Amino acid sequence: MSGSMQTDIPNQPDQYVVIGNPIAHSKSPRIHARFAAETAQRLNYSTLLAPLDGFVATAEAFRAAGGRGANVTVPFKLEAFAYSTRLTARAQAAGAVNTLMFDGADIIGDNTDGLGLVNDIVRNAGIPLQAKRILLLGAGGAARGALLPLLEQQPAQLIIANRTLSKAQQLAQAARAEFPDLVVAACTFETVPADCAFDVIINATSASLQDAVPPLPDYVWQARPLAYDMMYGATPTAFLQVAAQHAAQCRDGLGMLVEQAAAAYALWRGVQPATGPVLHELRMEMQAAEGR
């Protein structure tokens, strides 16, 4: 009997998890419980701690027990990519998997991170990306995961800036091969073109984890763009603090977290949950914890 067939037991809720290490802090169970209540779906969603050298064994044990799907977070997204038997175009472009769907013998890997980013900007912030000028900071996994969904929005221009130029150039070259009609370029942080009035600047670097900011010239802020940091916290990141000093519109990655979860939920359940209520709740809780 396949892993997915074992859940066909009367009154047995479908089982989902988020796998990571560490994982106890994850907001995903709360988010998916809210989605399930809102959409009248019967499921259980919990955290699953995998040993650093035991992702595949942990995922296989969950699948064998009848698990229907899983989210995957750090540090296992690359292993989840290799573990998948089929990959979506988004996962292939990202080179990493954050969402697994178990369908009989198939393990379908997807990546909803970039879609979550785009949906948060377009739907929640109300800022269309079509024909806009975008500066993407970083050329690591987060930037790679965002690239395809951003380019699908048909921006007027997308420039990838990174500390190491060659990594940004590799990403830009791959993007141009996939979207030959779009303007995609690469540069270092310090050499961002001065003649680009950016509409959106997205921080996909890990600098915020060190309370640091990529060394950008002041002129990148001249058009008062949307400044988006994929990181989030109770207080603004260092990147968003600098952006605010330049009168930019600021948004952190909490909405991206909720939207990527909603995209995964829709893949699993075939229904799109509303994200506004749980995003508002999480924001209010974070602010209350900070005493604001």
LOMAR-283178 format. One record per residue: x, y, z of N, C-alpha, C in turn; residue in three letters. Coordinates in Angstrom, 2 decimals. Example, Ala and Ser with C-alpha at 12.3 -4.5 7.8 and 13.67 -1.06 7.14 Angstrom:
LOMAR-283178
> nX:nY:nZ:caX:caY:caZ:cX:cY:cZ:res
> 13.19:-5.69:7.80:12.30:-4.50:7.80:13.20:-3.30:7.80:ala
> 12.85:-2.25:7.08:13.67:-1.06:7.14:12.90:0.03:7.87:ser
***
This chain:
LOMAR-283178
> nX:nY:nZ:caX:caY:caZ:cX:cY:cZ:res
> 0.86:-1.19:0.00:0.00:0.00:0.00:0.89:1.24:0.00:met
> 0.58:2.22:-0.84:1.43:3.41:-0.93:1.21:4.31:0.27:ser
> 2.18:5.24:0.45:2.08:6.16:1.58:0.82:6.99:1.52:gly
> 0.44:7.46:0.32:-0.73:8.32:0.22:-2.02:7.53:0.43:ser
> -2.03:6.21:0.12:-3.24:5.41:0.27:-3.55:5.14:1.73:met
> -2.54:5.17:2.58:-2.77:4.82:3.98:-3.62:5.83:4.71:gln
> -3.82:7.02:4.13:-4.63:8.02:4.80:-6.10:7.87:4.46:thr
> -6.48:6.89:3.61:-7.87:6.69:3.23:-8.63:5.94:4.32:asp
> -8.40:6.28:5.54:-9.06:5.67:6.69:-10.19:6.60:7.13:ile
> -11.41:6.10:7.33:-12.51:6.97:7.72:-12.15:7.81:8.95:pro
> -12.46:9.10:8.86:-12.27:10.05:9.98:-10.80:10.26:10.36:asn
> -9.88:9.86:9.51:-8.46:10.07:9.78:-7.99:11.34:9.07:gln
> -7.65:12.39:9.80:-7.19:13.62:9.13:-5.89:13.38:8.36:pro
> -5.73:14.05:7.25:-4.48:13.98:6.51:-3.37:14.64:7.32:asp
> -2.16:14.09:7.19:-1.04:14.52:8.01:-0.02:15.31:7.17:gln
> 0.37:16.48:7.69:1.40:17.31:7.07:2.36:17.78:8.15:tyr
> 3.59:18.08:7.74:4.59:18.56:8.70:5.46:19.62:8.03:val
> 6.20:20.32:8.85:7.33:21.12:8.38:8.58:20.50:9.00:val
> 9.55:20.17:8.14:10.78:19.50:8.57:11.92:20.50:8.58:ile
> 12.65:20.56:9.67:13.79:21.46:9.77:14.65:21.12:10.97:gly
> 15.69:21.90:11.17:16.56:21.76:12.35:17.33:23.07:12.52:asn
> 16.92:23.91:13.51:15.86:23.73:14.51:14.49:23.96:13.87:pro
> 13.43:23.61:14.62:12.09:23.71:14.05:11.02:24.11:15.07:ile
> 11.31:24.03:16.36:10.28:24.29:17.38:9.71:25.70:17.28:ala
> 10.50:26.65:16.75:10.06:28.04:16.68:9.10:28.30:15.53:his
> 8.89:27.33:14.65:8.17:27.56:13.40:6.75:28.07:13.63:ser
> 6.35:29.05:12.83:4.98:29.57:12.84:4.07:28.77:11.90:lys
> 4.64:27.85:11.13:3.86:27.15:10.12:2.67:26.36:10.68:ser
> 2.79:25.62:11.79:1.61:24.91:12.29:0.45:25.85:12.60:pro
> 0.75:26.99:13.17:-0.29:27.98:13.47:-0.93:28.48:12.17:arg
> -0.12:28.78:11.18:-0.63:29.30:9.91:-1.52:28.26:9.23:ile
> -1.07:27.04:9.14:-1.84:26.02:8.44:-3.09:25.59:9.21:his
> -3.05:25.65:10.53:-4.25:25.38:11.31:-5.32:26.43:11.00:ala
> -4.89:27.66:10.86:-5.83:28.73:10.51:-6.39:28.52:9.10:arg
> -5.53:28.15:8.16:-5.99:27.87:6.80:-7.01:26.73:6.79:phe
> -6.73:25.67:7.56:-7.62:24.51:7.59:-8.99:24.87:8.15:ala
> -9.00:25.66:9.22:-10.28:26.07:9.80:-11.06:26.95:8.83:ala
> -10.37:27.82:8.16:-11.01:28.76:7.24:-11.61:28.05:6.02:glu
> -10.92:27.00:5.54:-11.36:26.31:4.33:-12.10:25.01:4.62:thr
> -12.37:24.73:5.91:-13.11:23.53:6.32:-12.45:22.24:5.84:ala
> -11.12:22.18:5.99:-10.36:20.99:5.63:-9.92:20.27:6.90:gln
> -10.00:18.93:6.88:-9.59:18.14:8.04:-8.15:17.68:7.84:arg
> -7.25:18.27:8.60:-5.84:17.87:8.51:-5.13:18.21:9.80:leu
> -4.01:17.54:10.01:-3.11:17.87:11.10:-1.78:18.34:10.51:asn
> -1.24:19.40:11.08:0.04:19.95:10.61:0.91:20.20:11.83:tyr
> 2.09:19.63:11.84:2.96:19.74:13.01:4.41:19.93:12.58:ser
> 5.27:20.17:13.54:6.71:20.28:13.27:7.36:18.90:13.36:thr
> 8.43:18.72:12.61:9.18:17.46:12.63:10.67:17.79:12.59:leu
> 11.33:17.52:13.70:12.76:17.77:13.80:13.53:16.62:13.17:leu
> 14.37:16.92:12.20:15.21:15.91:11.57:16.65:16.10:12.03:ala
> 17.37:15.03:12.31:18.81:15.17:12.59:19.50:15.80:11.39:pro
> 20.58:16.50:11.64:21.28:17.17:10.55:21.74:16.20:9.48:leu
> 21.99:14.95:9.86:22.41:13.94:8.87:21.30:12.94:8.57:asp
> 20.05:13.32:8.86:18.97:12.35:8.73:17.70:12.87:8.07:gly
> 17.82:13.81:7.13:16.61:14.35:6.50:15.84:13.28:5.74:phe
> 16.53:12.54:4.85:15.84:11.57:4.00:15.16:10.50:4.85:val
> 15.85:9.99:5.86:15.26:8.96:6.72:14.03:9.49:7.44:ala
> 14.10:10.74:7.89:12.96:11.35:8.59:11.78:11.53:7.65:thr
> 12.05:12.05:6.45:10.99:12.27:5.48:10.37:10.95:5.03:ala
> 11.20:9.94:4.82:10.70:8.63:4.38:9.83:7.98:5.46:glu
> 10.23:8.12:6.72:9.44:7.54:7.80:8.07:8.21:7.87:ala
> 8.05:9.53:7.69:6.77:10.26:7.71:5.90:9.84:6.52:phe
> 6.49:9.71:5.34:5.74:9.30:4.15:5.20:7.87:4.32:arg
> 6.03:6.98:4.85:5.61:5.59:5.03:4.46:5.47:6.03:ala
> 4.40:6.39:6.98:3.33:6.38:7.97:2.05:7.01:7.44:ala
> 2.06:7.44:6.17:0.84:7.98:5.57:0.83:9.48:5.39:gly
> 1.95:10.13:5.64:2.01:11.57:5.47:1.70:11.97:4.03:gly
> 0.98:13.08:3.88:0.56:13.51:2.55:1.48:14.55:1.94:arg
> 2.15:15.33:2.78:3.03:16.36:2.25:3.81:17.01:3.36:gly
> 4.82:17.78:2.96:5.68:18.42:3.95:6.22:19.73:3.41:ala
> 6.37:20.68:4.31:7.21:21.84:4.04:8.61:21.52:4.53:asn
> 9.60:22.14:3.92:11.00:21.91:4.28:11.67:23.25:4.47:val
> 12.34:23.41:5.60:13.05:24.65:5.88:14.51:24.34:6.16:thr
> 15.26:25.37:6.56:16.70:25.22:6.74:17.01:24.10:7.76:val
> 18.04:23.31:7.48:19.01:23.42:6.37:18.80:22.38:5.28:pro
> 17.55:21.99:5.02:17.30:20.79:4.23:16.74:21.04:2.83:phe
> 16.66:22.27:2.35:16.00:22.53:1.07:16.76:21.92:-0.11:lys
> 18.07:21.86:-0.02:18.84:21.23:-1.09:18.67:19.71:-1.06:leu
> 18.62:19.14:0.13:18.40:17.69:0.24:17.00:17.32:-0.22:glu
> 16.03:18.18:0.04:14.67:17.92:-0.43:14.61:17.95:-1.95:ala
> 15.42:18.80:-2.56:15.52:18.87:-4.02:16.02:17.52:-4.56:phe
> 17.07:16.99:-3.97:17.63:15.71:-4.41:16.70:14.54:-4.10:ala
> 15.93:14.66:-3.03:15.02:13.60:-2.58:13.81:13.46:-3.50:tyr
> 13.43:14.54:-4.16:12.22:14.53:-5.00:12.42:13.65:-6.23:ser
> 11.35:12.96:-6.62:11.38:12.18:-7.86:10.88:12.98:-9.05:thr
> 10.12:14.04:-8.80:9.67:14.97:-9.83:9.79:16.38:-9.30:arg
> 10.16:17.30:-10.16:10.36:18.69:-9.76:9.52:19.61:-10.62:leu
> 8.92:20.62:-10.02:8.22:21.64:-10.78:9.23:22.59:-11.41:thr
> 8.77:23.40:-12.36:9.65:24.38:-12.99:10.20:25.35:-11.96:ala
> 9.38:25.72:-10.97:9.84:26.64:-9.93:10.96:26.02:-9.12:arg
> 10.82:24.73:-8.78:11.86:24.06:-8.00:13.14:23.92:-8.82:ala
> 13.01:23.59:-10.09:14.19:23.47:-10.95:14.92:24.80:-11.05:gln
> 14.18:25.88:-11.20:14.80:27.20:-11.32:15.48:27.61:-10.01:ala
> 14.85:27.25:-8.90:15.39:27.63:-7.58:16.55:26.74:-7.17:ala
> 16.58:25.51:-7.67:17.61:24.57:-7.24:17.41:24.10:-5.81:gly
> 16.19:24.29:-5.29:15.88:23.94:-3.91:14.39:23.68:-3.80:ala
> 14.00:22.90:-2.80:12.60:22.53:-2.59:12.18:22.90:-1.17:val
> 11.02:23.56:-1.05:10.47:23.85:0.27:9.11:23.22:0.48:asn
> 8.59:22.54:-0.56:7.28:21.91:-0.46:7.33:20.54:-1.14:thr
> 6.93:19.51:-0.41:6.88:18.15:-0.93:5.44:17.66:-0.94:leu
> 5.06:16.99:-2.04:3.76:16.35:-2.16:3.99:14.86:-2.39:met
> 3.39:14.02:-1.57:3.55:12.59:-1.68:2.34:12.01:-2.42:phe
> 2.60:11.42:-3.58:1.53:10.91:-4.43:1.91:9.50:-4.86:asp
> 1.52:8.52:-4.06:1.90:7.15:-4.35:3.42:7.02:-4.27:gly
> 4.02:6.53:-5.35:5.47:6.38:-5.38:6.19:7.68:-5.71:ala
> 5.43:8.68:-6.14:6.03:9.96:-6.54:6.25:10.88:-5.35:asp
> 7.39:11.55:-5.37:7.69:12.61:-4.42:7.88:13.88:-5.24:ile
> 6.88:14.75:-5.23:6.88:15.94:-6.07:7.43:17.11:-5.27:ile
> 8.49:17.72:-5.79:9.14:18.84:-5.12:8.79:20.16:-5.79:gly
> 8.42:21.14:-4.99:8.11:22.48:-5.50:8.81:23.50:-4.62:asp
> 8.83:24.73:-5.08:9.39:25.83:-4.29:8.41:27.00:-4.36:asn
> 7.79:27.31:-3.24:6.78:28.37:-3.19:7.30:29.67:-2.60:thr
> 8.60:29.73:-2.28:9.16:30.92:-1.65:9.02:32.16:-2.55:asp
> 9.46:32.04:-3.81:9.39:33.18:-4.71:7.97:33.60:-5.01:gly
> 7.07:32.62:-5.15:5.67:32.93:-5.36:5.10:33.67:-4.15:leu
> 5.52:33.24:-2.96:5.08:33.93:-1.75:5.55:35.37:-1.72:gly
> 6.77:35.61:-2.14:7.31:36.97:-2.21:6.48:37.82:-3.17:leu
> 6.27:37.31:-4.38:5.52:38.07:-5.39:4.09:38.33:-4.93:val
> 3.43:37.33:-4.37:2.05:37.52:-3.92:1.96:38.53:-2.80:asn
> 2.95:38.56:-1.92:2.92:39.54:-0.83:3.07:40.96:-1.38:asp
> 3.95:41.13:-2.36:4.14:42.46:-2.94:2.92:42.89:-3.76:ile
> 2.45:41.99:-4.62:1.39:42.36:-5.56:0.02:42.42:-4.86:val
> -0.28:41.41:-4.06:-1.61:41.35:-3.44:-1.70:42.16:-2.15:arg
> -0.77:41.89:-1.24:-0.87:42.50:0.09:-0.38:43.95:0.12:asn
> 0.76:44.20:-0.54:1.26:45.57:-0.59:0.59:46.38:-1.70:ala
> -0.07:45.69:-2.64:-0.78:46.38:-3.71:0.12:47.05:-4.72:gly
> 1.31:46.49:-4.95:2.27:47.08:-5.87:2.50:46.12:-7.04:ile
> 1.99:46.43:-8.23:2.24:45.56:-9.38:3.71:45.60:-9.78:pro
> 4.20:44.49:-10.29:5.61:44.40:-10.68:5.80:44.48:-12.19:leu
> 4.73:44.37:-12.94:4.84:44.46:-14.39:5.35:45.84:-14.79:gln
> 6.35:45.85:-15.68:6.94:47.08:-16.22:7.66:47.90:-15.15:ala
> 7.99:47.30:-14.02:8.71:48.00:-12.95:10.21:47.69:-13.03:lys
> 11.00:48.55:-12.41:12.45:48.37:-12.34:12.80:47.80:-10.96:arg
> 13.39:46.61:-10.98:13.63:45.86:-9.74:15.12:45.67:-9.52:ile
> 15.56:45.92:-8.29:16.93:45.62:-7.87:16.86:44.47:-6.88:leu
> 17.47:43.35:-7.23:17.48:42.16:-6.37:18.86:42.03:-5.75:leu
> 18.92:42.09:-4.44:20.18:42.04:-3.71:20.49:40.61:-3.29:leu
> 21.63:40.08:-3.73:22.04:38.73:-3.37:21.94:37.81:-4.57:gly
> 22.74:36.73:-4.52:22.72:35.74:-5.60:22.76:34.32:-5.03:ala
> 22.37:34.18:-3.78:22.33:32.87:-3.14:20.99:32.19:-3.34:gly
> 20.67:31.24:-2.45:19.47:30.45:-2.60:18.19:31.26:-2.57:gly
> 18.11:32.27:-1.70:16.89:33.07:-1.60:16.65:33.86:-2.89:ala
> 17.72:34.43:-3.44:17.60:35.19:-4.69:17.23:34.26:-5.84:ala
> 17.86:33.11:-5.88:17.57:32.16:-6.96:16.13:31.69:-6.91:arg
> 15.61:31.47:-5.71:14.22:31.06:-5.56:13.23:32.12:-5.98:gly
> 13.63:33.39:-5.85:12.73:34.50:-6.18:12.74:34.84:-7.66:ala
> 13.79:34.47:-8.37:14.04:34.99:-9.71:12.94:34.64:-10.71:leu
> 12.58:33.36:-10.84:11.58:32.97:-11.82:10.23:33.64:-11.58:leu
> 9.69:33.60:-10.34:8.41:34.29:-10.13:8.48:35.80:-10.39:pro
> 9.61:36.42:-10.08:9.75:37.85:-10.38:9.73:38.11:-11.88:leu
> 10.46:37.31:-12.63:10.54:37.50:-14.08:9.20:37.19:-14.76:leu
> 8.44:36.28:-14.19:7.12:35.98:-14.74:6.17:37.16:-14.65:glu
> 6.50:38.13:-13.80:5.70:39.35:-13.69:6.03:40.36:-14.80:gln
> 7.00:40.05:-15.65:7.37:40.89:-16.79:7.81:42.31:-16.36:gln
> 8.83:42.39:-15.49:9.34:43.72:-15.12:10.04:44.38:-16.29:pro
> 10.15:45.70:-16.24:10.87:46.43:-17.29:12.35:46.13:-17.23:ala
> 12.85:45.91:-16.01:14.28:45.67:-15.81:14.48:44.99:-14.48:gln
> 15.42:44.04:-14.44:15.79:43.40:-13.17:17.31:43.34:-13.11:leu
> 17.86:43.97:-12.09:19.30:43.97:-11.89:19.62:43.17:-10.63:ile
> 20.54:42.22:-10.76:20.97:41.39:-9.64:22.30:41.93:-9.14:ile
> 22.32:42.39:-7.90:23.55:42.91:-7.30:24.03:41.95:-6.22:ala
> 25.33:41.69:-6.21:25.88:40.73:-5.26:27.31:41.11:-4.91:asn
> 27.76:40.65:-3.75:29.14:40.93:-3.34:30.12:40.35:-4.35:arg
> 29.87:39.09:-4.77:30.70:38.44:-5.77:30.03:38.58:-7.13:thr
> 30.64:39.33:-8.04:30.02:39.63:-9.32:29.72:38.37:-10.12:leu
> 30.62:37.39:-10.12:30.44:36.21:-10.97:29.16:35.46:-10.63:ser
> 28.80:35.41:-9.35:27.57:34.71:-8.97:26.34:35.44:-9.50:lys
> 26.36:36.77:-9.44:25.25:37.54:-9.99:25.18:37.37:-11.50:ala
> 26.33:37.32:-12.16:26.36:37.14:-13.61:25.79:35.78:-14.02:gln
> 26.09:34.75:-13.24:25.57:33.41:-13.55:24.04:33.40:-13.46:gln
> 23.51:34.03:-12.42:22.05:34.10:-12.29:21.43:34.90:-13.43:leu
> 22.04:36.02:-13.76:21.51:36.86:-14.83:21.54:36.13:-16.17:ala
> 22.61:35.40:-16.42:22.71:34.65:-17.67:21.62:33.59:-17.77:gln
> 21.39:32.89:-16.69:20.33:31.88:-16.68:18.96:32.52:-16.89:ala
> 18.76:33.69:-16.29:17.49:34.39:-16.44:17.26:34.84:-17.88:ala
> 18.31:35.36:-18.50:18.17:35.82:-19.89:17.91:34.66:-20.84:arg
> 18.47:33.50:-20.53:18.22:32.33:-21.37:16.75:31.92:-21.31:ala
> 16.16:32.08:-20.14:14.76:31.70:-19.94:13.80:32.80:-20.41:glu
> 14.22:34.06:-20.27:13.39:35.21:-20.63:14.19:36.15:-21.53:phe
> 14.41:35.77:-22.79:15.28:36.56:-23.67:14.75:37.95:-23.98:pro
> 13.47:38.19:-23.79:12.91:39.50:-24.10:12.99:40.48:-22.93:asp
> 13.44:40.01:-21.77:13.51:40.88:-20.60:14.93:41.39:-20.40:leu
> 15.03:42.55:-19.77:16.32:43.18:-19.47:16.78:42.71:-18.09:val
> 17.80:41.87:-18.07:18.35:41.35:-16.82:19.85:41.60:-16.83:val
> 20.37:42.22:-15.77:21.79:42.56:-15.71:22.34:42.22:-14.33:ala
> 23.67:42.26:-14.21:24.35:41.92:-12.96:25.37:42.99:-12.61:ala
> 25.61:43.16:-11.32:26.62:44.11:-10.85:26.97:43.77:-9.41:cys
> 27.94:44.48:-8.86:28.22:44.38:-7.44:27.36:45.40:-6.70:thr
> 27.33:45.29:-5.37:26.57:46.25:-4.58:27.03:47.68:-4.85:phe
> 28.33:47.86:-4.91:28.89:49.21:-5.04:28.74:49.80:-6.43:glu
> 28.49:48.94:-7.45:28.45:49.41:-8.83:27.05:49.35:-9.44:thr
> 26.03:49.44:-8.60:24.66:49.52:-9.13:24.57:50.74:-10.04:val
> 24.00:50.60:-11.24:23.94:51.74:-12.17:23.23:52.94:-11.55:pro
> 23.79:54.11:-11.80:23.24:55.33:-11.21:22.03:55.85:-11.96:ala
> 21.82:55.38:-13.19:20.74:55.92:-14.00:19.45:55.11:-13.90:asp
> 19.36:54.19:-12.93:18.16:53.38:-12.76:17.34:53.90:-11.58:cys
> 16.16:54.37:-11.88:15.24:54.81:-10.81:14.41:53.60:-10.39:ala
> 14.88:52.88:-9.39:14.27:51.60:-9.03:12.90:51.82:-8.38:phe
> 11.96:50.94:-8.77:10.64:50.93:-8.15:10.60:50.01:-6.94:asp
> 11.39:48.94:-6.99:11.40:47.93:-5.93:12.84:47.47:-5.69:val
> 13.23:47.43:-4.42:14.53:46.87:-4.04:14.27:45.74:-3.05:ile
> 14.73:44.53:-3.39:14.46:43.34:-2.59:15.76:42.83:-1.99:ile
> 15.81:42.73:-0.67:16.99:42.22:0.01:16.86:40.71:0.20:asn
> 17.57:39.95:-0.64:17.58:38.49:-0.54:18.89:37.99:0.04:ala
> 19.69:38.89:0.63:20.93:38.50:1.28:20.64:38.07:2.72:thr
> 21.63:37.50:3.37:21.50:37.13:4.78:22.05:38.21:5.70:ser
> 22.32:39.40:5.16:22.95:40.46:5.95:22.13:40.82:7.18:ala
> 20.80:40.77:7.06:19.95:41.17:8.20:20.14:40.26:9.40:ser
> 20.57:39.02:9.17:20.83:38.12:10.29:22.00:38.60:11.13:leu
> 22.91:39.34:10.50:24.06:39.91:11.22:23.85:41.39:11.54:gln
> 22.59:41.87:11.36:22.26:43.27:11.58:23.12:44.18:10.70:asp
> 23.37:43.72:9.49:24.20:44.47:8.53:23.36:44.84:7.31:ala
> 23.95:45.67:6.46:23.27:46.16:5.26:24.22:46.04:4.08:val
> 23.77:45.54:2.93:24.64:45.55:1.75:25.09:46.97:1.43:pro
> 26.36:47.15:1.02:26.92:48.50:0.82:26.45:49.14:-0.49:pro
> 25.25:49.68:-0.47:24.65:50.27:-1.66:24.91:51.77:-1.73:leu
> 25.08:52.32:-2.93:25.18:53.77:-3.07:23.85:54.43:-2.69:pro
> 23.92:55.63:-2.16:22.70:56.32:-1.74:21.73:56.57:-2.89:asp
> 22.25:56.68:-4.11:21.37:57.04:-5.22:20.38:55.94:-5.60:tyr
> 20.56:54.72:-5.07:19.58:53.67:-5.41:18.21:54.00:-4.83:val
> 18.17:54.88:-3.84:16.92:55.21:-3.16:16.22:56.43:-3.76:trp
> 16.75:56.97:-4.83:16.28:58.27:-5.31:14.79:58.29:-5.69:gln
> 14.26:57.17:-6.16:12.86:57.14:-6.58:11.92:56.71:-5.45:ala
> 12.44:56.63:-4.23:11.64:56.22:-3.07:10.91:54.90:-3.35:arg
> 11.68:53.85:-3.58:11.09:52.56:-3.98:10.43:51.83:-2.81:pro
> 9.78:50.72:-3.13:9.43:49.76:-2.11:10.70:49.03:-1.71:leu
> 11.04:49.05:-0.44:12.18:48.29:0.09:11.63:47.06:0.78:ala
> 12.00:45.89:0.28:11.46:44.63:0.80:12.59:43.78:1.33:tyr
> 12.51:43.41:2.60:13.48:42.51:3.20:12.82:41.15:3.42:asp
> 13.42:40.09:2.89:12.86:38.76:3.08:12.89:38.32:4.55:met
> 13.75:38.92:5.34:13.78:38.64:6.78:12.66:39.42:7.46:met
> 12.31:39.00:8.67:11.29:39.73:9.43:11.59:39.61:10.91:tyr
> 11.03:40.52:11.67:11.19:40.50:13.12:10.25:41.51:13.75:gly
> 10.27:41.57:15.07:9.39:42.51:15.77:9.80:43.95:15.50:ala
> 11.07:44.17:15.21:11.55:45.51:14.88:12.14:45.49:13.46:thr
> 12.19:46.65:12.79:12.70:46.68:11.42:14.16:46.21:11.35:pro
> 14.49:45.51:10.28:15.86:45.09:10.05:16.74:46.30:9.75:thr
> 18.05:46.10:9.79:18.98:47.18:9.48:18.75:47.71:8.07:ala
> 18.46:46.82:7.13:18.18:47.22:5.75:16.96:48.13:5.69:phe
> 15.90:47.77:6.39:14.69:48.59:6.37:14.87:49.90:7.12:leu
> 15.73:49.91:8.12:16.03:51.17:8.80:16.71:52.16:7.86:gln
> 17.67:51.65:7.08:18.33:52.51:6.09:17.34:52.97:5.03:val
> 16.49:52.05:4.59:15.50:52.40:3.58:14.55:53.50:4.08:ala
> 14.15:53.39:5.34:13.25:54.40:5.92:13.92:55.77:5.98:ala
> 15.22:55.77:6.24:15.95:57.05:6.27:15.95:57.74:4.91:gln
> 15.75:56.95:3.85:15.69:57.50:2.49:14.25:57.60:1.99:his
> 13.30:57.56:2.90:11.88:57.76:2.59:11.30:56.68:1.69:ala
> 11.88:55.48:1.75:11.34:54.36:0.98:10.13:53.78:1.71:ala
> 9.27:53.12:0.96:8.19:52.35:1.55:8.76:51.02:2.00:gln
> 8.53:50.62:3.25:9.23:49.45:3.82:8.27:48.30:4.08:cys
> 8.75:47.09:3.79:7.97:45.88:4.05:8.92:44.73:4.37:arg
> 8.62:43.99:5.45:9.46:42.85:5.80:8.86:41.56:5.25:asp
> 9.50:40.42:5.56:9.15:39.16:4.94:8.09:38.34:5.65:gly
> 7.40:38.90:6.63:6.36:38.12:7.31:5.25:37.73:6.34:leu
> 4.88:38.66:5.47:3.86:38.34:4.48:4.31:37.27:3.51:gly
> 5.60:37.28:3.17:6.15:36.23:2.30:6.02:34.87:2.97:met
> 6.28:34.81:4.29:6.14:33.56:5.03:4.72:33.02:4.93:leu
> 3.74:33.90:5.14:2.35:33.48:5.10:1.93:33.10:3.68:val
> 2.38:33.88:2.70:1.98:33.61:1.31:2.61:32.34:0.75:glu
> 3.88:32.05:1.12:4.45:30.79:0.63:3.74:29.60:1.26:gln
> 3.29:29.77:2.50:2.51:28.71:3.15:1.18:28.52:2.44:ala
> 0.54:29.62:2.06:-0.75:29.54:1.37:-0.59:28.86:0.01:ala
> 0.51:29.14:-0.68:0.75:28.50:-1.97:0.95:27.00:-1.81:ala
> 1.68:26.60:-0.76:1.86:25.17:-0.49:0.52:24.52:-0.14:ala
> -0.26:25.20:0.68:-1.56:24.68:1.10:-2.47:24.46:-0.12:tyr
> -2.44:25.41:-1.05:-3.27:25.29:-2.25:-2.83:24.11:-3.11:ala
> -1.52:23.85:-3.16:-1.02:22.69:-3.90:-1.53:21.39:-3.27:leu
> -1.49:21.33:-1.96:-1.90:20.11:-1.26:-3.41:19.88:-1.30:trp
> -4.18:20.95:-1.07:-5.61:20.80:-0.82:-6.50:21.25:-1.97:arg
> -5.92:21.93:-2.98:-6.73:22.38:-4.11:-7.63:23.54:-3.80:gly
> -7.36:24.26:-2.74:-8.15:25.43:-2.38:-7.19:26.52:-1.89:val
> -7.47:27.77:-2.28:-6.60:28.89:-1.94:-7.13:29.58:-0.68:gln
> -6.39:29.55:0.42:-6.87:30.19:1.64:-6.63:31.70:1.61:pro
> -7.44:32.43:2.33:-7.19:33.86:2.53:-6.03:34.03:3.50:ala
> -5.15:34.98:3.22:-3.96:35.16:4.05:-4.04:36.36:4.98:thr
> -4.94:37.28:4.69:-5.00:38.52:5.47:-5.21:38.33:6.97:gly
> -6.17:37.49:7.38:-6.43:37.37:8.82:-5.25:36.84:9.62:pro
> -4.60:35.77:9.15:-3.49:35.21:9.92:-2.28:36.13:9.85:val
> -2.07:36.82:8.75:-0.96:37.77:8.66:-1.16:38.90:9.66:leu
> -2.38:39.39:9.77:-2.69:40.46:10.74:-2.47:39.97:12.17:his
> -2.91:38.75:12.46:-2.74:38.20:13.80:-1.26:38.08:14.18:glu
> -0.47:37.54:13.27:0.96:37.37:13.55:1.64:38.71:13.76:leu
> 1.27:39.69:12.93:1.87:41.02:13.07:1.53:41.63:14.42:arg
> 0.27:41.53:14.83:-0.16:42.10:16.10:0.55:41.41:17.27:met
> 0.71:40.10:17.17:1.38:39.36:18.24:2.85:39.75:18.35:glu
> 3.52:39.93:17.21:4.92:40.33:17.24:5.08:41.72:17.85:met
> 4.19:42.61:17.51:4.27:43.97:18.04:3.96:43.99:19.53:gln
> 2.99:43.17:19.95:2.66:43.10:21.38:3.81:42.53:22.18:ala
> 4.50:41.54:21.61:5.64:40.94:22.31:6.77:41.94:22.47:ala
> 6.83:42.90:21.54:7.87:43.92:21.61:7.47:45.08:22.51:glu
> 6.21:45.03:23.01:5.75:46.08:23.90:5.29:47.34:23.21:gly
> 4.89:47.18:21.92:4.43:48.35:21.19:2.92:48.36:21.06:arg
***
